[in-house]
Amino acid sequence: MRPHRLAPARIRLRQVLVELGADKTIRQVVNTHYHEDHTGNNDMLVALAGAEVLAHPLAVPEIRYPATLPWYRHFLFGPVPSCEVRPVGVKVRTPNFTFDVHHMPGHCAGHICLFEPTKRWLFSGDLYIAADLDSQLTDAHGPAWIDSLNRAIGLEPACLFDAHGVIVQGQDEVSALLVRKRDFLAALRQRVVDAAKNAASIRDITRWAFRHRDLVDRLSFSDGWLSLLTGSDFSRGNLVKSFLREPVSEIPAAAPPDVSPV
């Protein structure tokens, strides 16, 4: 069988882990969720170090029995091997630290974050990613995401480790980052609810909620440039639909306008 084109990166990761001696120290691998860009080397870590893979119970079957990927995700990440995985508990203990496991869905079901309460470190998985990323896969759930962000803000983390390379230090800085993400999603939720009162389709709601008028929006029917690149697998419409699954009675009222006298 011809090796996958990304095999050199996998081989290099293995080499680095061996050089660092991690093959003798890694005992647990915690997947924050089941997407392939977060689980693709599970099997290598198991083979290399005999590590135990842990994930939220809702993520376990997705990791153990990975789905066939759309073409562009297969192209980027290659096939994802099946892997034995056990449900994570309420805490993850290492020789030096103990992490609280917080179920924080929204990006997808079964998404977790790890919080070290003494250092106040938050390993956030894909809770943040980017403040205004408006396109998601079909398993995103906007209302749950807002709730998870509120709970993460309440932890008052002093350092955030985002799974896509962002590291933010300082309680105020981390809080501002998470608040910006939450407020973006909350504002989008309100626009979706308002648009749904008179719209006839998801496309109409998406067009109204994202009132851009550039070439990409026209070509994608307001679904965003990622929709064009991924054949609508990754789109604004997926996030819009997730807000429509929420009962209107559970949506907080929009903040009143500022009418302070001049």
C-alpha atoms as an extended CHARMM CRD file, in Angstrom:
* protein
*
       262  EXT
         1         1  MET       CA              0.0000000000        0.0000000000        0.0000000000  PROA      1               0.0000000000
         2         2  ARG       CA              1.3880000000        3.4100000000       -0.9230000000  PROA      2               0.0000000000
         3         3  PRO       CA              2.0020000000        5.5460000000        2.2070000000  PROA      3               0.0000000000
         4         4  HSD       CA             -0.1780000000        8.5970000000        2.6690000000  PROA      4               0.0000000000
         5         5  ARG       CA              1.3930000000       11.8450000000        1.5100000000  PROA      5               0.0000000000
         6         6  LEU       CA              1.4590000000       13.2180000000        5.0860000000  PROA      6               0.0000000000
         7         7  ALA       CA              3.3230000000       10.1740000000        6.4380000000  PROA      7               0.0000000000
         8         8  PRO       CA              6.6170000000       12.1550000000        6.7840000000  PROA      8               0.0000000000
         9         9  ALA       CA              4.9630000000       14.4890000000        9.3280000000  PROA      9               0.0000000000
        10        10  ARG       CA              3.7530000000       11.4820000000       11.2870000000  PROA      10              0.0000000000
        11        11  ILE       CA              7.2200000000        9.9300000000       11.1240000000  PROA      11              0.0000000000
        12        12  ARG       CA              8.8300000000       13.1780000000       12.2620000000  PROA      12              0.0000000000
        13        13  LEU       CA              6.4320000000       13.4780000000       15.2090000000  PROA      13              0.0000000000
        14        14  ARG       CA              7.3950000000        9.9890000000       16.2820000000  PROA      14              0.0000000000
        15        15  GLN       CA             11.0870000000       10.8480000000       16.0170000000  PROA      15              0.0000000000
        16        16  VAL       CA             10.6620000000       13.9970000000       18.1200000000  PROA      16              0.0000000000
        17        17  LEU       CA              8.7620000000       12.1280000000       20.8280000000  PROA      17              0.0000000000
        18        18  VAL       CA             11.4980000000        9.5050000000       21.0000000000  PROA      18              0.0000000000
        19        19  GLU       CA             14.2160000000       12.1860000000       21.1160000000  PROA      19              0.0000000000
        20        20  LEU       CA             12.4060000000       13.8400000000       24.0340000000  PROA      20              0.0000000000
        21        21  GLY       CA             11.9810000000       10.5330000000       25.8170000000  PROA      21              0.0000000000
        22        22  ALA       CA              8.2160000000       10.9190000000       25.6540000000  PROA      22              0.0000000000
        23        23  ASP       CA              7.8490000000        7.3420000000       24.4640000000  PROA      23              0.0000000000
        24        24  LYS       CA              8.8010000000        6.3480000000       28.0300000000  PROA      24              0.0000000000
        25        25  THR       CA              6.6660000000        8.9370000000       29.8520000000  PROA      25              0.0000000000
        26        26  ILE       CA              3.3740000000        9.2870000000       27.9400000000  PROA      26              0.0000000000
        27        27  ARG       CA              0.7600000000        7.1970000000       29.7010000000  PROA      27              0.0000000000
        28        28  GLN       CA             -2.4970000000        8.9440000000       28.8040000000  PROA      28              0.0000000000
        29        29  VAL       CA             -3.7550000000       10.7320000000       25.7080000000  PROA      29              0.0000000000
        30        30  VAL       CA             -6.8560000000       12.8590000000       26.2220000000  PROA      30              0.0000000000
        31        31  ASN       CA             -8.8100000000       13.7570000000       23.0810000000  PROA      31              0.0000000000
        32        32  THR       CA            -10.8050000000       16.9500000000       23.5950000000  PROA      32              0.0000000000
        33        33  HSD       CA            -13.1460000000       15.7660000000       20.8150000000  PROA      33              0.0000000000
        34        34  TYR       CA            -13.3580000000       13.3450000000       17.9340000000  PROA      34              0.0000000000
        35        35  HSD       CA            -12.4920000000       15.4280000000       14.8580000000  PROA      35              0.0000000000
        36        36  GLU       CA             -9.7230000000       13.8620000000       12.8020000000  PROA      36              0.0000000000
        37        37  ASP       CA             -7.2530000000       16.7320000000       13.1790000000  PROA      37              0.0000000000
        38        38  HSD       CA             -7.2650000000       15.9870000000       16.9350000000  PROA      38              0.0000000000
        39        39  THR       CA             -7.2490000000       12.1740000000       16.9000000000  PROA      39              0.0000000000
        40        40  GLY       CA             -5.2450000000       11.1760000000       13.8260000000  PROA      40              0.0000000000
        41        41  ASN       CA             -2.1190000000       10.0140000000       15.6750000000  PROA      41              0.0000000000
        42        42  ASN       CA             -3.8300000000        8.1710000000       18.5140000000  PROA      42              0.0000000000
        43        43  ASP       CA             -2.7790000000        4.8050000000       17.1560000000  PROA      43              0.0000000000
        44        44  MET       CA              0.8440000000        5.9060000000       16.8050000000  PROA      44              0.0000000000
        45        45  LEU       CA              0.9520000000        7.0480000000       20.4450000000  PROA      45              0.0000000000
        46        46  VAL       CA             -0.5840000000        3.7770000000       21.5810000000  PROA      46              0.0000000000
        47        47  ALA       CA              1.9630000000        1.7690000000       19.5980000000  PROA      47              0.0000000000
        48        48  LEU       CA              4.8910000000        3.9760000000       20.6230000000  PROA      48              0.0000000000
        49        49  ALA       CA              4.2410000000        4.4180000000       24.3300000000  PROA      49              0.0000000000
        50        50  GLY       CA              1.4470000000        2.0280000000       25.2330000000  PROA      50              0.0000000000
        51        51  ALA       CA             -0.6630000000        5.0700000000       26.0450000000  PROA      51              0.0000000000
        52        52  GLU       CA             -4.3050000000        4.8870000000       27.0430000000  PROA      52              0.0000000000
        53        53  VAL       CA             -6.6240000000        7.0870000000       24.9810000000  PROA      53              0.0000000000
        54        54  LEU       CA             -9.4240000000        8.8720000000       26.8350000000  PROA      54              0.0000000000
        55        55  ALA       CA            -12.3580000000       10.9390000000       25.5950000000  PROA      55              0.0000000000
        56        56  HSD       CA            -15.8780000000       11.9830000000       26.5690000000  PROA      56              0.0000000000
        57        57  PRO       CA            -18.3780000000        9.0840000000       26.3070000000  PROA      57              0.0000000000
        58        58  LEU       CA            -20.1450000000       10.8120000000       23.3960000000  PROA      58              0.0000000000
        59        59  ALA       CA            -16.8510000000       10.9470000000       21.5060000000  PROA      59              0.0000000000
        60        60  VAL       CA            -15.8180000000        7.3430000000       22.1920000000  PROA      60              0.0000000000
        61        61  PRO       CA            -17.7540000000        5.6550000000       19.3400000000  PROA      61              0.0000000000
        62        62  GLU       CA            -16.6800000000        8.3650000000       16.8780000000  PROA      62              0.0000000000
        63        63  ILE       CA            -13.0110000000        7.7030000000       17.7000000000  PROA      63              0.0000000000
        64        64  ARG       CA            -13.3210000000        3.9330000000       17.8760000000  PROA      64              0.0000000000
        65        65  TYR       CA            -15.2660000000        3.7330000000       14.6030000000  PROA      65              0.0000000000
        66        66  PRO       CA            -14.2040000000        6.7760000000       12.5430000000  PROA      66              0.0000000000
        67        67  ALA       CA            -16.4710000000        7.8380000000        9.7050000000  PROA      67              0.0000000000
        68        68  THR       CA            -15.3640000000        8.1200000000        6.0930000000  PROA      68              0.0000000000
        69        69  LEU       CA            -14.1270000000       11.6690000000        5.5950000000  PROA      69              0.0000000000
        70        70  PRO       CA            -15.1830000000       14.0620000000        2.8380000000  PROA      70              0.0000000000
        71        71  TRP       CA            -12.5500000000       14.3690000000        0.1510000000  PROA      71              0.0000000000
        72        72  TYR       CA            -10.9600000000       17.6100000000        1.3420000000  PROA      72              0.0000000000
        73        73  ARG       CA            -10.5580000000       16.3920000000        4.9360000000  PROA      73              0.0000000000
        74        74  HSD       CA             -9.0830000000       13.1080000000        3.7090000000  PROA      74              0.0000000000
        75        75  PHE       CA             -6.7080000000       15.1360000000        1.5170000000  PROA      75              0.0000000000
        76        76  LEU       CA             -5.6150000000       17.3230000000        4.4580000000  PROA      76              0.0000000000
        77        77  PHE       CA             -5.3760000000       14.7110000000        7.1930000000  PROA      77              0.0000000000
        78        78  GLY       CA             -5.4190000000       11.3020000000        5.5570000000  PROA      78              0.0000000000
        79        79  PRO       CA             -7.3790000000        8.2760000000        6.7550000000  PROA      79              0.0000000000
        80        80  VAL       CA             -7.9770000000        8.1010000000       10.5030000000  PROA      80              0.0000000000
        81        81  PRO       CA             -7.2200000000        4.6570000000       11.9430000000  PROA      81              0.0000000000
        82        82  SER       CA             -9.5480000000        3.1180000000       14.4760000000  PROA      82              0.0000000000
        83        83  CYS       CA             -8.3110000000        3.2570000000       18.0400000000  PROA      83              0.0000000000
        84        84  GLU       CA             -9.2900000000        1.7730000000       21.3750000000  PROA      84              0.0000000000
        85        85  VAL       CA            -10.5230000000        4.5340000000       23.6540000000  PROA      85              0.0000000000
        86        86  ARG       CA            -12.0670000000        4.6730000000       27.1120000000  PROA      86              0.0000000000
        87        87  PRO       CA            -14.4260000000        7.2430000000       28.6390000000  PROA      87              0.0000000000
        88        88  VAL       CA            -12.5640000000        9.9130000000       30.5400000000  PROA      88              0.0000000000
        89        89  GLY       CA            -13.4480000000       10.4650000000       34.1940000000  PROA      89              0.0000000000
        90        90  VAL       CA            -14.1100000000       13.7180000000       36.0270000000  PROA      90              0.0000000000
        91        91  LYS       CA            -10.3680000000       14.2300000000       36.5910000000  PROA      91              0.0000000000
        92        92  VAL       CA             -7.1620000000       13.4340000000       34.7480000000  PROA      92              0.0000000000
        93        93  ARG       CA             -4.1720000000       12.9280000000       37.0200000000  PROA      93              0.0000000000
        94        94  THR       CA             -0.5240000000       13.1390000000       36.0570000000  PROA      94              0.0000000000
        95        95  PRO       CA              2.5200000000       12.8380000000       38.3450000000  PROA      95              0.0000000000
        96        96  ASN       CA              2.5580000000       16.6230000000       38.8280000000  PROA      96              0.0000000000
        97        97  PHE       CA             -0.9360000000       17.9500000000       38.1160000000  PROA      97              0.0000000000
        98        98  THR       CA             -4.6090000000       17.1280000000       38.3770000000  PROA      98              0.0000000000
        99        99  PHE       CA             -6.9480000000       18.4180000000       35.6850000000  PROA      99              0.0000000000
       100       100  ASP       CA            -10.6900000000       18.8180000000       36.0680000000  PROA      100             0.0000000000
       101       101  VAL       CA            -12.6010000000       17.5540000000       33.0400000000  PROA      101             0.0000000000
       102       102  HSD       CA            -15.3450000000       19.9190000000       31.8850000000  PROA      102             0.0000000000
       103       103  HSD       CA            -17.8640000000       18.8400000000       29.2630000000  PROA      103             0.0000000000
       104       104  MET       CA            -18.1110000000       21.8970000000       27.0170000000  PROA      104             0.0000000000
       105       105  PRO       CA            -20.0080000000       20.9870000000       23.8410000000  PROA      105             0.0000000000
       106       106  GLY       CA            -20.8940000000       23.3420000000       21.0270000000  PROA      106             0.0000000000
       107       107  HSD       CA            -18.0510000000       22.8920000000       18.5720000000  PROA      107             0.0000000000
       108       108  CYS       CA            -19.3310000000       19.3200000000       18.5360000000  PROA      108             0.0000000000
       109       109  ALA       CA            -20.9570000000       16.8410000000       20.8920000000  PROA      109             0.0000000000
       110       110  GLY       CA            -18.7010000000       15.3530000000       23.5430000000  PROA      110             0.0000000000
       111       111  HSD       CA            -16.2160000000       18.2300000000       23.4400000000  PROA      111             0.0000000000
       112       112  ILE       CA            -14.2580000000       18.6400000000       26.6880000000  PROA      112             0.0000000000
       113       113  CYS       CA            -11.8120000000       21.1140000000       28.1840000000  PROA      113             0.0000000000
       114       114  LEU       CA             -9.1930000000       20.3840000000       30.8390000000  PROA      114             0.0000000000
       115       115  PHE       CA             -8.7010000000       22.8680000000       33.6790000000  PROA      115             0.0000000000
       116       116  GLU       CA             -5.8810000000       22.8070000000       36.2130000000  PROA      116             0.0000000000
       117       117  PRO       CA             -7.3710000000       24.7480000000       39.1520000000  PROA      117             0.0000000000
       118       118  THR       CA             -4.1040000000       25.5290000000       40.9480000000  PROA      118             0.0000000000
       119       119  LYS       CA             -2.3030000000       26.9860000000       37.9360000000  PROA      119             0.0000000000
       120       120  ARG       CA             -5.6610000000       27.9740000000       36.3630000000  PROA      120             0.0000000000
       121       121  TRP       CA             -4.6030000000       26.5550000000       33.0180000000  PROA      121             0.0000000000
       122       122  LEU       CA             -7.3830000000       25.9090000000       30.5010000000  PROA      122             0.0000000000
       123       123  PHE       CA             -6.6470000000       23.4390000000       27.7220000000  PROA      123             0.0000000000
       124       124  SER       CA             -9.5750000000       24.4750000000       25.5840000000  PROA      124             0.0000000000
       125       125  GLY       CA             -9.5400000000       22.1610000000       22.5590000000  PROA      125             0.0000000000
       126       126  ASP       CA            -11.6680000000       23.8910000000       19.9220000000  PROA      126             0.0000000000
       127       127  LEU       CA            -13.7570000000       25.9430000000       22.3390000000  PROA      127             0.0000000000
       128       128  TYR       CA            -12.1870000000       29.1110000000       20.9400000000  PROA      128             0.0000000000
       129       129  ILE       CA            -10.4110000000       28.5180000000       17.5670000000  PROA      129             0.0000000000
       130       130  ALA       CA            -11.0940000000       32.1250000000       16.4480000000  PROA      130             0.0000000000
       131       131  ALA       CA            -13.4230000000       34.8000000000       17.7590000000  PROA      131             0.0000000000
       132       132  ASP       CA            -15.4340000000       35.2640000000       14.5780000000  PROA      132             0.0000000000
       133       133  LEU       CA            -15.1340000000       31.9800000000       12.6680000000  PROA      133             0.0000000000
       134       134  ASP       CA            -18.6570000000       31.7800000000       11.2440000000  PROA      134             0.0000000000
       135       135  SER       CA            -18.5610000000       28.4330000000        9.3930000000  PROA      135             0.0000000000
       136       136  GLN       CA            -18.8260000000       25.0440000000       11.0760000000  PROA      136             0.0000000000
       137       137  LEU       CA            -19.4840000000       21.3720000000       10.4110000000  PROA      137             0.0000000000
       138       138  THR       CA            -22.9350000000       19.8640000000       10.8120000000  PROA      138             0.0000000000
       139       139  ASP       CA            -22.2200000000       18.7270000000       14.3840000000  PROA      139             0.0000000000
       140       140  ALA       CA            -21.8290000000       22.2680000000       15.7370000000  PROA      140             0.0000000000
       141       141  HSD       CA            -24.4570000000       23.5310000000       18.1760000000  PROA      141             0.0000000000
       142       142  GLY       CA            -24.4180000000       27.2720000000       18.7320000000  PROA      142             0.0000000000
       143       143  PRO       CA            -26.6030000000       27.4510000000       21.8890000000  PROA      143             0.0000000000
       144       144  ALA       CA            -24.4800000000       24.8340000000       23.6810000000  PROA      144             0.0000000000
       145       145  TRP       CA            -21.3390000000       26.6430000000       22.5530000000  PROA      145             0.0000000000
       146       146  ILE       CA            -22.4940000000       29.8920000000       24.1590000000  PROA      146             0.0000000000
       147       147  ASP       CA            -23.2640000000       28.0590000000       27.3930000000  PROA      147             0.0000000000
       148       148  SER       CA            -19.8480000000       26.3800000000       27.3650000000  PROA      148             0.0000000000
       149       149  LEU       CA            -18.0930000000       29.7110000000       26.8300000000  PROA      149             0.0000000000
       150       150  ASN       CA            -19.9800000000       31.2160000000       29.7590000000  PROA      150             0.0000000000
       151       151  ARG       CA            -18.8770000000       28.3430000000       31.9850000000  PROA      151             0.0000000000
       152       152  ALA       CA            -15.2710000000       28.6290000000       30.7940000000  PROA      152             0.0000000000
       153       153  ILE       CA            -15.2910000000       32.3570000000       31.5550000000  PROA      153             0.0000000000
       154       154  GLY       CA            -16.5990000000       31.5290000000       35.0300000000  PROA      154             0.0000000000
       155       155  LEU       CA            -13.5240000000       29.3670000000       35.7060000000  PROA      155             0.0000000000
       156       156  GLU       CA            -11.4010000000       32.5370000000       35.5050000000  PROA      156             0.0000000000
       157       157  PRO       CA             -8.4950000000       30.8380000000       33.7140000000  PROA      157             0.0000000000
       158       158  ALA       CA             -5.1310000000       32.5820000000       33.8610000000  PROA      158             0.0000000000
       159       159  CYS       CA             -3.7660000000       30.8670000000       30.7570000000  PROA      159             0.0000000000
       160       160  LEU       CA             -5.5080000000       29.4110000000       27.7210000000  PROA      160             0.0000000000
       161       161  PHE       CA             -3.9910000000       26.7490000000       25.4770000000  PROA      161             0.0000000000
       162       162  ASP       CA             -6.0080000000       26.5560000000       22.2590000000  PROA      162             0.0000000000
       163       163  ALA       CA             -5.6260000000       23.3460000000       20.2570000000  PROA      163             0.0000000000
       164       164  HSD       CA             -4.7780000000       25.2760000000       17.0860000000  PROA      164             0.0000000000
       165       165  GLY       CA             -1.7390000000       27.0150000000       18.5210000000  PROA      165             0.0000000000
       166       166  VAL       CA             -3.0670000000       30.0920000000       20.3040000000  PROA      166             0.0000000000
       167       167  ILE       CA             -1.6560000000       30.5790000000       23.8050000000  PROA      167             0.0000000000
       168       168  VAL       CA             -2.9840000000       33.4920000000       25.8480000000  PROA      168             0.0000000000
       169       169  GLN       CA             -1.6580000000       34.4400000000       29.2820000000  PROA      169             0.0000000000
       170       170  GLY       CA             -3.3050000000       36.6470000000       31.8790000000  PROA      170             0.0000000000
       171       171  GLN       CA             -6.7920000000       36.3520000000       33.3410000000  PROA      171             0.0000000000
       172       172  ASP       CA             -8.0260000000       39.5850000000       31.7700000000  PROA      172             0.0000000000
       173       173  GLU       CA             -6.6170000000       38.6430000000       28.3710000000  PROA      173             0.0000000000
       174       174  VAL       CA             -8.1470000000       35.1610000000       28.4310000000  PROA      174             0.0000000000
       175       175  SER       CA            -11.4910000000       36.4890000000       29.6230000000  PROA      175             0.0000000000
       176       176  ALA       CA            -11.5710000000       39.1190000000       26.8620000000  PROA      176             0.0000000000
       177       177  LEU       CA            -10.8330000000       36.4350000000       24.2620000000  PROA      177             0.0000000000
       178       178  LEU       CA            -13.6110000000       34.1280000000       25.4400000000  PROA      178             0.0000000000
       179       179  VAL       CA            -16.1010000000       36.9890000000       25.8930000000  PROA      179             0.0000000000
       180       180  ARG       CA            -15.4550000000       38.1470000000       22.3330000000  PROA      180             0.0000000000
       181       181  LYS       CA            -16.2080000000       34.6500000000       21.0320000000  PROA      181             0.0000000000
       182       182  ARG       CA            -19.3410000000       34.3460000000       23.1740000000  PROA      182             0.0000000000
       183       183  ASP       CA            -20.6310000000       37.7610000000       22.1290000000  PROA      183             0.0000000000
       184       184  PHE       CA            -20.0800000000       36.9530000000       18.4540000000  PROA      184             0.0000000000
       185       185  LEU       CA            -22.1730000000       33.7940000000       18.7590000000  PROA      185             0.0000000000
       186       186  ALA       CA            -24.8300000000       35.4950000000       20.8950000000  PROA      186             0.0000000000
       187       187  ALA       CA            -25.2280000000       38.3030000000       18.3630000000  PROA      187             0.0000000000
       188       188  LEU       CA            -25.4870000000       35.7680000000       15.5500000000  PROA      188             0.0000000000
       189       189  ARG       CA            -28.1400000000       33.8540000000       17.4930000000  PROA      189             0.0000000000
       190       190  GLN       CA            -30.2310000000       37.0030000000       17.8290000000  PROA      190             0.0000000000
       191       191  ARG       CA            -29.9310000000       37.7970000000       14.1290000000  PROA      191             0.0000000000
       192       192  VAL       CA            -30.9490000000       34.2390000000       13.2290000000  PROA      192             0.0000000000
       193       193  VAL       CA            -33.9940000000       34.3930000000       15.5040000000  PROA      193             0.0000000000
       194       194  ASP       CA            -35.0190000000       37.7660000000       14.0740000000  PROA      194             0.0000000000
       195       195  ALA       CA            -34.5630000000       36.5960000000       10.4870000000  PROA      195             0.0000000000
       196       196  ALA       CA            -36.4820000000       33.3570000000       11.0710000000  PROA      196             0.0000000000
       197       197  LYS       CA            -39.6930000000       35.2920000000       11.7900000000  PROA      197             0.0000000000
       198       198  ASN       CA            -40.1380000000       36.1320000000        8.1060000000  PROA      198             0.0000000000
       199       199  ALA       CA            -37.7500000000       33.8710000000        6.1930000000  PROA      199             0.0000000000
       200       200  ALA       CA            -38.7920000000       30.8960000000        4.0930000000  PROA      200             0.0000000000
       201       201  SER       CA            -35.4870000000       28.9900000000        3.9980000000  PROA      201             0.0000000000
       202       202  ILE       CA            -32.1310000000       28.4980000000        5.6840000000  PROA      202             0.0000000000
       203       203  ARG       CA            -30.5650000000       30.3430000000        2.7780000000  PROA      203             0.0000000000
       204       204  ASP       CA            -32.7790000000       33.3840000000        3.4190000000  PROA      204             0.0000000000
       205       205  ILE       CA            -31.9120000000       33.3680000000        7.1260000000  PROA      205             0.0000000000
       206       206  THR       CA            -28.2010000000       32.9740000000        6.4130000000  PROA      206             0.0000000000
       207       207  ARG       CA            -28.2660000000       35.7850000000        3.8570000000  PROA      207             0.0000000000
       208       208  TRP       CA            -29.9420000000       38.1090000000        6.3640000000  PROA      208             0.0000000000
       209       209  ALA       CA            -27.7980000000       37.0640000000        9.3450000000  PROA      209             0.0000000000
       210       210  PHE       CA            -24.6020000000       37.6360000000        7.3530000000  PROA      210             0.0000000000
       211       211  ARG       CA            -25.3920000000       40.7860000000        5.4800000000  PROA      211             0.0000000000
       212       212  HSD       CA            -22.2560000000       40.9220000000        3.3430000000  PROA      212             0.0000000000
       213       213  ARG       CA            -22.3630000000       41.7570000000       -0.3150000000  PROA      213             0.0000000000
       214       214  ASP       CA            -18.9390000000       40.8560000000       -1.6700000000  PROA      214             0.0000000000
       215       215  LEU       CA            -18.1720000000       38.4230000000       -4.4960000000  PROA      215             0.0000000000
       216       216  VAL       CA            -17.6140000000       35.4330000000       -2.2000000000  PROA      216             0.0000000000
       217       217  ASP       CA            -20.9880000000       35.9350000000       -0.5590000000  PROA      217             0.0000000000
       218       218  ARG       CA            -22.7300000000       36.1350000000       -3.9060000000  PROA      218             0.0000000000
       219       219  LEU       CA            -20.9780000000       33.0280000000       -5.2170000000  PROA      219             0.0000000000
       220       220  SER       CA            -21.7000000000       31.0620000000       -2.0240000000  PROA      220             0.0000000000
       221       221  PHE       CA            -25.2750000000       32.3580000000       -1.5390000000  PROA      221             0.0000000000
       222       222  SER       CA            -24.0180000000       34.0400000000        1.6770000000  PROA      222             0.0000000000
       223       223  ASP       CA            -22.6990000000       30.7120000000        3.0250000000  PROA      223             0.0000000000
       224       224  GLY       CA            -19.0730000000       31.8870000000        3.1510000000  PROA      224             0.0000000000
       225       225  TRP       CA            -15.7820000000       31.1180000000        1.4380000000  PROA      225             0.0000000000
       226       226  LEU       CA            -15.2550000000       27.9120000000        3.4170000000  PROA      226             0.0000000000
       227       227  SER       CA            -18.5030000000       26.6010000000        1.9960000000  PROA      227             0.0000000000
       228       228  LEU       CA            -17.1420000000       27.1580000000       -1.4970000000  PROA      228             0.0000000000
       229       229  LEU       CA            -13.9130000000       25.3240000000       -0.6650000000  PROA      229             0.0000000000
       230       230  THR       CA            -15.5570000000       22.3480000000        1.0820000000  PROA      230             0.0000000000
       231       231  GLY       CA            -18.6850000000       21.7580000000       -0.9750000000  PROA      231             0.0000000000
       232       232  SER       CA            -20.8680000000       23.1620000000        1.8530000000  PROA      232             0.0000000000
       233       233  ASP       CA            -19.5250000000       20.6190000000        4.3560000000  PROA      233             0.0000000000
       234       234  PHE       CA            -18.1120000000       23.5060000000        6.3870000000  PROA      234             0.0000000000
       235       235  SER       CA            -20.5650000000       26.3760000000        6.2040000000  PROA      235             0.0000000000
       236       236  ARG       CA            -22.3900000000       29.2350000000        7.8770000000  PROA      236             0.0000000000
       237       237  GLY       CA            -25.6720000000       27.4610000000        7.2920000000  PROA      237             0.0000000000
       238       238  ASN       CA            -24.6830000000       24.6580000000        9.6730000000  PROA      238             0.0000000000
       239       239  LEU       CA            -24.2690000000       27.1330000000       12.5190000000  PROA      239             0.0000000000
       240       240  VAL       CA            -27.4800000000       28.9490000000       11.5730000000  PROA      240             0.0000000000
       241       241  LYS       CA            -29.4660000000       25.7020000000       11.6420000000  PROA      241             0.0000000000
       242       242  SER       CA            -28.1380000000       24.8630000000       15.0870000000  PROA      242             0.0000000000
       243       243  PHE       CA            -29.6880000000       28.0330000000       16.5030000000  PROA      243             0.0000000000
       244       244  LEU       CA            -33.0380000000       27.1350000000       14.9640000000  PROA      244             0.0000000000
       245       245  ARG       CA            -33.1130000000       23.9340000000       17.0370000000  PROA      245             0.0000000000
       246       246  GLU       CA            -33.2890000000       26.0260000000       20.1970000000  PROA      246             0.0000000000
       247       247  PRO       CA            -36.7520000000       26.8520000000       21.5920000000  PROA      247             0.0000000000
       248       248  VAL       CA            -37.3430000000       30.5880000000       21.2660000000  PROA      248             0.0000000000
       249       249  SER       CA            -38.5000000000       30.7390000000       24.8880000000  PROA      249             0.0000000000
       250       250  GLU       CA            -34.9880000000       29.7360000000       25.9910000000  PROA      250             0.0000000000
       251       251  ILE       CA            -33.2260000000       32.5110000000       24.1040000000  PROA      251             0.0000000000
       252       252  PRO       CA            -32.2540000000       35.4530000000       26.3140000000  PROA      252             0.0000000000
       253       253  ALA       CA            -33.7590000000       38.7560000000       25.2920000000  PROA      253             0.0000000000
       254       254  ALA       CA            -31.4440000000       41.1140000000       23.4490000000  PROA      254             0.0000000000
       255       255  ALA       CA            -29.8620000000       43.7890000000       25.6070000000  PROA      255             0.0000000000
       256       256  PRO       CA            -31.8100000000       47.0810000000       25.5070000000  PROA      256             0.0000000000
       257       257  PRO       CA            -30.2150000000       49.8800000000       23.5040000000  PROA      257             0.0000000000
       258       258  ASP       CA            -28.1950000000       52.5160000000       25.2800000000  PROA      258             0.0000000000
       259       259  VAL       CA            -30.5540000000       55.4810000000       25.6860000000  PROA      259             0.0000000000
       260       260  SER       CA            -28.4240000000       57.4930000000       28.0920000000  PROA      260             0.0000000000
       261       261  PRO       CA            -29.1320000000       61.2260000000       27.7570000000  PROA      261             0.0000000000
       262       262  VAL       CA            -26.5710000000       63.2470000000       25.8880000000  PROA      262             0.0000000000
